[in-house]
Amino acid sequence: MAFDGTWKVDRSENYDKFMEQMGVNVMKRKLAEHDNLKVIIEQSGDKFHVKESSTFRTKDIDFTLGVQFDYSLADGTEVSGTWVLEGETLKGCFTRKDNNKVLTTTRCVVGGELVQCYNYEGVDAKRTFKKQ
């Protein structure tokens, strides 16, 4: 259960460009740079409970590996998709409901940090979280 714990965002790479590609307006992008995102992950077998809390919102997400679910991104974009576990990596594939374009996300623990990578329409970004 390597993902279990409380993780606080420490640094981001190319996140503004990624959000721009996603269609997030400049004001929301600037705010997101300082969102102080904290993610609490609890895993029980193939079931996950994730609590995301930031300066702007708190959201609880429950999902089962391989089972499709709906989710609303921080900017309000609605997506539907699944998470699967491949080795030590959580891989998410989500389709936007407004344009049917695909957002992929991975989460893995590297050197005691949670690394979350994103790809949308050819633009990659990475956010690294430290365990609290």
Secondary structure, 3 states (H helix, E strand, C coil): CCCCEEEEEEEEECHHHHHHHHCCCHHHHHHHCCCCCEEEEEEECCEEEEEEECCCCEEEEEEECCCCEEEECCCCCEEEEEEEEECCEEEEEEEECCCCCEEEEEEEEECCEEEEEEEECCEEEEEEEEEC
